Amino acid sequence: MHIYNMQATLGLALLLADTVRTKAVFAHYMVGIIDEDHAQQDIEDAIAMGLDGFALNIGDSTQSFVNATIGYLFNYAAGKSFKLFISMDLFAAAAACTASKTSCNGPYDYYDIFSYYLGNTAYYVGPNGDPMISTYTAGGLTNTNWTDWKNTLASAMYFIPDFDDADGYYQAASGWWSYWGDVVDGLFSWEAAWPPSSSLSGTYPGDVSPDLPVINGTVAHDKGYMIALSSLQYKDSYGGNYYRAGDLNLPTRMQNILTMSPQPDFVEIITWASPSSSSAFHLPILMQQNTDPAAEIYANQSSWPHNAWEPLITPFINTWKAGGTASSMAPPSGTTAVGLMWYKTISQNETCPSTQPTGWDEGTDSLNWAVVLAAGSSGMRISAISNGVVLETVGVNPGLNMGSAHGLQYGAQMLHLLDSGGNVVMSTGQGACVCSGCPDGIYNMNLQVVGLVEGNQGNVGCFDI
């Protein structure tokens, strides 16, 4: 038992903690099988992006790799401003219990992890001076169940769970708050990150309207709020087959978060393909922790990297913390712009031998793009090109710009940033071809994500999946 040591450390943390809520941005990090070098590189990449820490998603806490992986992460984060906190994935834990009879005790299975790490200097401390703990789902437990569990850790925590599977959550119902209010210190809304697959979600990609009743409820009850940010949700493995629209979901939600009132306390960038992504979409996909070969068809680093989102995330983080709006987002000093394009490689007209994912009808044949221009830019335009056909050319201004050019053609896709004289100053590199048929054998809704680079890349073509 380590509780007595933990309490001493937490007491010191409480004395030193800044009680003023400071905005922080985290990435949801799927804890899996990685080596020490990879853990260190993930943290370095995250720091370079401007992230404040990782929410360490742990499903079956009894797996042998869990202690090794989180040990690598905590050891490397020690002495850095970058912090970590545990997010108990009770959905995955329950699945492990059903499949292999492990991890069948809900949050109690995480006791050894908490007792060892809650006092660690690299553990993120919430606004109340106690270590932050989150969840994915309420795990089917009652308020009394959760209170009893909190008591095993002397309730010494900043508890900000994803309890959006509880009735009345998204309505901020008075009955919900009467039942759960004393259990939580804040709330995290996972399902609001994407447009509809249920009544819990927004009406269009990037909509924050589902978050508003919840955040207003947290303010009224003096609780914190963590909002979710994601590019899309797509899965065709582990018994699931569904799509939550990508399109302009990420930049539109960024734009809307920046103008929300009240403002969230935290942002968590969450995973787009939970079986195998090492975090959200900014870090390499780790197939060594994957146990369903179906996932590798659409989620592998060689053909489906999402790293090109990174340059868009950094200006958002800086602007959100500074209290700015989308028009005040800016690329790194001394650069013209940052940006990217993204698209799916399968047409909505195709018929594949597999089953369509739930949400297939929400897909569009679009070349989506976002670009952040420096202050003082003028006369610049974006040209979206599909198989040599210019789908649209539109003017862009300082700050965040976005667009969705419809009419995607088979073949190579490209984005050009033009100056006032029509010269190509930045363009995208090579992505996968949009092709006829179903080369993967499935309705693959994952996105090709390709960043802008300096100069005219010319006719780079495309590669076959």
Secondary structure, DSSP 8 states (H G I E B T S, - for coil): --HHHHHHHHHHHHHHS--S---EEEEEEE--S--HHHHHHHHHHHHHHT--EEEEEES-TTSHHHHHHHHHHHHHHTTSS-EEEEEEEHHHHHHHHHHHS-S-SGGGGGHHHHHHHTT-TTB-B-TTSSBEEEEES-TT--HHHHHHHHHHTTT-SEE----TTSTTTTTT-HHHHHHHTTT-SEEEESGGGSS-SSTTS-SSTT--TTHHHHHHHHHHTT-EEEEEE-S-EEEEETTEEEEE--TTHHHHHHHHHHT-SS--SEEEE--SSTTTBSSSSSS-B-GGG---HHHHHH--TTT---GGGHHHHHHHHHHHHHT--GGG---STT-SEEEEEEEESS-TT---SS---BTGGG---EEEEEEEE-TT--SEEEEEEETTEEEEEEEE-SEEEEEEEE---SB-EEEEEE-TTS-EEEEE--EE-B-SS-TTSS----EEEEEEEES------EE--
